[in-house]
Amino acid sequence: MASAKKKSQSPHTPPQNNHVPAPLELVLQLMAIPGASGDEQQIANFVRQTLVDAGADPKQIRYDQAHLHTPIDGNTGNLIFKLPGTVRAPRRLLMSHLDTVPICVGSLPVRRGNRLLSGNPGHGIGADNRAGVAVILHTATQLLQSNLPHPPLTFLWTVQEEIGLHGARNANLSMLGNPKLAFNWDGGAADKVTVGATGGYRMQIEIQGLASHAGNAPEQGVSAIAIAAIAIADLQQTGWHGDIRKNGRRGTSNIGVIQGGNATNVVADHVFLRAEARSHDASFRKQIVKQIEAAFKRAAKKVTSSKGKQGKVKFRGQLDYEAFRLAPDEPAVVAASNVIRQLGHEPVLSVTNGGLDANWMSSRGIPTVTLGCGQLHQHMAQEELHIPTFLLACDIALQLARAN
Ligand SMILES: [Zn+2]
């Protein structure tokens, strides 16, 4: 790597006297602020104010308009803070999502030994992802309050991750300053470097049958429930439902929702289903979707009324996120692994079957690794934050931001 050359001082003088919260204090403050998906304005304001209090130039803190392109009406876009570098090196991006799942609204964390647990029964603490928010916010405040050298940095707090990665998907990339390495905090173990994730496709299936009196003239009806049953049994028997393995290719599918019918004495004329297909292999995922559609079409042909009428099946679907896999020599992977080793841990490269903001960042041209920050039992009332892991994540983030 070229030797880092010190440039002139950053355009503002770091204030030395402001109180900058320690990581644990910061995460507790963040957890207390409600902010489910689409309702991130209050938490974004807190992040912004903390940056300003630490000496950030307010002109370098901006919001994009991602929330205007998402399926729900959000009250803020993604929050972006650009910090000019003090050394010449490729720009680095540090990111985390701002929103929590609804069960974490009402978070009341209490400390038990080296863990934060919920003190409000039935509610999670929102470690997912206030821990990630705190990790990169702490890094930003540390750099603002010190003269530690660092490359140009972009901090990105995304909205609406939990409901389909919409903040990252719609982030205004032109506002990010062209980062070459990107790091995302969300998850458990701090030494786990997630370098790939599956791609997910979500579908809605509507079966239109024909209603008829179930006692007087069932033969004149077309049961949408019978069509659904035949289709699902077909997928299950042919190995296209659940864990799918075909000729060395792997994926998953799930019929997750089925709704239909009104009364036992009516042939059900309408069934609505929701299903998903996932695979790291995009072409195999498309094949799974095709098999699901074909099974429903075949099933529709097998259920006929006495007058030869058949039901109809309609499909709608959308790609939730594309799969990605970073190469082992990708600079972000190398940098994350090196920093984890420097701090005395062995990096564990992993690939996940869930979707991450990193899916959209990577498929949109910004290779992004994801690191953990001490979350446990996410999306549940039993959620915890493992404090030593969270503090290690803070150390890792600061070293990555300094390009050490
Ligand atoms: Zn998360």
Boltz pocket constraint, residues with backbone or C-beta under 6 A from the ligand:
constraints:
  - pocket:
      binder: B
      contacts: [[A, 97], [A, 99], [A, 128], [A, 129], [A, 161], [A, 186], [A, 187]]
      max_distance: 6.0
